[in-house]
Amino acid sequence: MANSNELPVTGLVSMVKNEADIIADWLAHVTDLFDHIVIADHNSTDGTFEYLKAVESKIPERLKIVRYIEPEYDQARLMNFLAEGLLAREAGISWITSLDADEFLTFGSRDEFVRFLKRLQGRKAFTLLWKNCAPLLPNKGNPRTDSWFIPPQFAGHGKVFWSRQLFLKGTFVMGQGNHFLEYPKGKRTPSSPKAEGHLYHLPLRTQDQFRLKICQGIIGYWKQGRRRNNAHGAHWFELFRKLADSHLSKSDLNRIALQYGETDSSETAGMTDESLLATGYVVQKLPSTMKGVRCEDALPTPMWSEMTAECLRTIARSGIVDQEKARTLSQEWNLEQSDDLVGNSLRANHLHYTTLSSTGNRAGVSSADEIRKELMQCATWDIETLVPTSWGEHIPFMLAVVSILRPRVFVELGTHHGASFFAVCQALKRREIGGQAIAVDTWSGDSQAGFYDNSVLERFEHLLEQRYKGIGRYLKMYFDEAAEKFDEGSIDLLHIDGLHTYEAVSHDFKTWKDKVSPGGVILFHDINVYTKDFGVWRLWKELKKQYQTFEFLHCHGLGILFMPGAADGSPAQRLAAYLSNETEGDILRHFFASVGELSLQRKLLSFENQDLKQSLKSGRGNAQSVGAATPMAEQPEVLRLHHELQLVYNSTSWRVTAPLRWLKRRLTGSS
C-alpha cells in the first residue's frame, strides 16, 4: 500500500462447521467484501460443505474450500497455516483476517469497506470489536430478513485485521478466535491492536442452533486431549450448564447472546426487551451487505435435532456428563432420536436375530488342500474398500476366513471406519454366500480410539449404501443394548473390537459368547498390545487355556477362538483342524503377515497410480486443446506426470509387491 491510489486487496480465512442456517447469507456477505477467501470445513454433516463447494465452483479464482478432517477443534493452528499459504499464493494481499460464520462486518457495500481500509493505510493492525446481537423474536435469527437487538456498547472481544507485513514478520501469530496478537508459544501476554470500529456477532440465532453450537464446541475442545487450554474451553462448559436448564426465558436468551464472551452475570432483570430498549439498544435489521455470490439450488437444510442428539451421546460417552443426564436433556430438548428411525434400510434397529438352525447350506472346503488353496487365493484379492484403520494388515485373512466359514450372520462389536466390516461384506458379496453382516457401534469413539463426530458414521453409511446394500446393516447403540436383539446361537462369526481394557473386553465376551452358534468363531483384535490400559492380551491368555485357538501376532495381533460344538465336516471344524497343525500354522503366520503388508501397499499404490494416470490423461487433453503448435515433448506438465508415474513403477514398494501380483496370477489366472 505504498501508493495511496492503490486499492487495498483483502484476504479472509475461516473455519466453519454445520452452519446450514447462516452459511448462504454469510458467504454472500464475505464474497462481496473480500478479494481472496479460503474456508476450511470442519466435517460438516448438514450440507454446509456441499454449499461451500457449489459457490466455489462459481468463483474458483477467488474462493477455495478445503476439508479439515481432524477431530479436534484446532482453529488457531489451522488459521495461521491457511493465512500463511494465502499470502504466499496471492502476493497482492495487503490486509488479512479470520472471521467466523456468525460475524458480519458493518459495511453496506464493498466501496464503503475499501474507503475504510484506505483510511488506515500505513497501520500494522487494527481490531473491530464485537457488538453481540440478539434476535428480536425467539428463534427468528436470520441475518438478512429478521430484526436484531444491537447494543450501544462494544464487547471485550473482536477480530484482528493484519497487515501483510506484520503477519509475515512472524513476531505475532493468530490466537484462538483471532481476538488478539499472540506471541508464538505464549511467551508474553497477548497484545490488542487499537479498535477502529465494530462488527456484528450473532452467536445465538435460535435455541436449537445454539445448543448444537455449544455441544460441538465442547466436543472439539475435549478432543484436543493434552493440548487442551482451560482458558479457551471454560466458556463452552459454562454455556452448556446454562443450556441444561430447559426453561430459559426470553430474558435468559437475551442475556446469553448479549453477554457472550463477557464476564458472566446471572442478572436477567435488565435483559427484558423493554429494559434493553430503555438502555440504548436499538432494534433493526443488519446493514451489512449480503450481495455476494449465492447458489440457491444448493441451500442446506438445518438438522438441529438429530445432530444435537449425536453430540449429546458423544459428550456422555466422554464422561463430561453422565448418560442419564444426557438422556434427560435429550427428552427435555425434544431431540429426534435417530436410533429409533427404522426407515433407513441400512439400520437393523427393527430386526431381531433368532437361533440359527444346525443345518443349512454351509458347504465349503472339504480337505486340507482346499483350505490351503482358499486361504492363499482369497488373500490375493484386491482390497475393495480401504478406509483409515489400524486393522488393515488382517484384511487378507478376513477375506479368506469368511470365504471358508460362509457365515450366515456376522456381527462386529466396534466398527469405527469399517475396514474389517467392509472386508467381510466384500467376501460375502464375491462368494455369493447370502449371509448378513451387522456392525454395532455408537460411532462416537472412546478413551482409547479418541472421540469423533457424526461424519465418521456418515462416510461409513455412504460406503455401505454404495457397495454392500442388502449385505451389511448396522446398529448404532451400545453393545449391551444390541445384545438384546440376538438370541442364543444366532451368530456364526463374531468380531470383538470395542474398548480394549481387560474389564471391557471380558464383559463383551461374557455377554456375547452364548449368542454364537455351536462351532462358531470369535475374533479378538489387539491381543498383542501391552501398552497403557490395553488388556485384551490378558483375557486372551485366559481363553487359550479353555478353548481351541489360533493367533496372529502382526498388526497388533488377531486371535481366532473356536467355540465347541462344531459338526463333523463343517467348515469351522475343518479349519480348526487345519490350523492345529503346527507346521501349517507357522507357514500361515508368515504368509499373512507378509501378504497383509503387501496388500495395503498395493492398494495405496493403486490409488496413486490412478490419480497419476487421470492427471496424465487430463494433461494430454489440455495439451491437445492448445493445438499442434506445442509439441508433446515440450509440455512440462505431461513430462512431469510421466516422470511421477515411472517413479511409482520403479519404487521399492512397487517392486516388493511383485511377488503378490505374481501369486495372484498363478492362483486366479488373472493378468
Phi, psi and omega in degrees: 000035180292324179270120184295343180274348180287140177279136178294140177254131190245147176233147180224134170238149184205160176228126184230159178204119174050064181246042188302327185283341190232348191298323183294315180292318181295318180293324175295331178289306187285330178287342175278338185255319190260147182279319184225131188224135172234125182236128175259120176270126185263071174060043176296145179235011185250012181099356180301313182298317181296323178293317178302317180293326179295318178290322178303322182295339179276327182226059185296337180285342182247333188239129177235126179248130178235158179253121178260109191261356178294145185288328186279158181268081184257064190296315187300310181299317182294317181295321177296318180297313181292322180295317179298318179293321180294318179294325179291324183280324183245093187293342184274353183296129179254332178229142177220146178210176176231128178236151171268167184287355176252020181240126182235130175289161187277352190285136181272353179202164177293321179301319179296320178296317180295316179299321179297315181291324178296329178294335183260016180304133180097345178285151178271328180194159172205167181239141166251115185281150177295145155241103180293127183245151178233141180294142179297315181252139180302135177062024174235078187237045176278126185293339184264324189249341185258163180264151186227148166282121180244124187283158176282339186251161176273156172274174182280343180254162177195200179232137182271136169256127186254135168286154180304316184297318182293317183294314183287341179296327174086004178294322180239163173227160173291128174271181179301122180088351182057039181272336185219170167272113182254146176280143179304138177061021174062035185294327181222171179296136179302152180253144181246113178296161181298137179283135180238017180152201183219171172222164181266130180245124185242071186288330183237107180257319170220159181295322179296317179298320184289324176300314179297317180303313183289318179298317177296321179297318179297314182296314179299319178294317183296326183287352177287348175061231184293342181275005180298138177245113184301329180295331181270342187251347186299324185293330178298317183288325177294317179292324177296321178300319179294318182291339179295343173277112185280001184245044180291130177275173176299323178295322177299315181294320176301315182298315181300317183288312188284337179254017182301127179083359182257175176300130186294141173223134180271000180290127176241353183300323181272012185247009173290160181303318181296318180294322180297315180296326182285343183251021171103356176291145176244153178248122181197166170279154181293134178280358186296140176295140173221045185256015180280205189282135176231162175220085190298330183279002180237018184298130179281160179247124179299142178232060189302310190299304184295320183289322178293323177299319178298317180296320179298321178296318179296318179297319179294320182294328181282348180090005179295317169230156180284162186296324180295320177296320179297319179296319179297314179297320180300321178288316182294327180273003178056046183278144176286125181270104185296335180293340183271355181280132180245003182286339180280118185292346179277340181272142184251020185301328185271002184258157174226136186254121185263170182301133180280146178289158180281349178246178180141169183277084178239024179299139180206235182292149183233001181206165179298322179297319179293322177297313180299316181295317181295318179301312185283325180291314181294330181294341181266001177298147171294139174289119186282321184228105180251123180234167180305132186194154167256010186256353197304327184287353176264357183301316179303320179292321179298318177301318183288316185291327176293319179297325181280312185283333180051058185293140175280325177224124174247135177233135178240125177260102183100095189249324180054239181285336173104019184302307181290323181295316179293329176296318177298313179300320180299315181292318178300320181289313185293320181273359179051049185284329180083013179275171178245143177242129182235121177264135179239122180193158171270343184053042173235350177093182177208182185293339180268315181277347187089163181256150184211168185263188188289351182296331179295314178294322180301316180292319178300314181297321180297313180295321179297318180295317186286327192244331189226029178297134183093346178251312183252143172224173177216156175241114181268089183192175177287155184301318182296323176296316182293329183301331181292345181269000183236125175282168175299139177070027183259002184231132176271323183224123183238133177243117180258113184212045180267222176296135193258016173289158180300317182296317183291313183289328176296317178297317180298318181295314181296324182289325191253346188298325180284349176284344183275137182292156176305129182080007178287175185234140177238131178254140176235126175266159175068034177285350183244028178247122186243008185270163175049228183258020177292133183224014178298323180303322182292314177296319181298321178299322179289318185291329181297337179278345187248336187229162171284131185221167171213150184217146168251143182253349179282164176052051176074356176092140176223123180258138178243118182246128180260118177288147180291163175100009180293137178290147177300132179084359178287158179304319181295319180295318180291320179294317179300318180295320180296316183287342179287345176286116187300319181294311179299321180297317179296320178298316181295322179299314179294319182298309185286333174296319180286313183295324179301314179292317182294323180297318178296316179299318181295318180296316180295320177295325179295324175300311182296319180299315180298317180299316182293318179297320179294318178296320179297316179299316179297320179297320178295319180297318179295323181295319181295327181290338178288327180116174185282357184293333181254109181299147182303319184294343182261004181270108188297326181295318179295318179298320180297317181294319175302316182297315181295322179295320178293327177298322177298310183295331182265359186289159177298319181298320180292322181290322183287341176274358179301318178300324179293319178294322177295317180298321179297318180296322181292321185275329186249346182077010180273160180254000000 
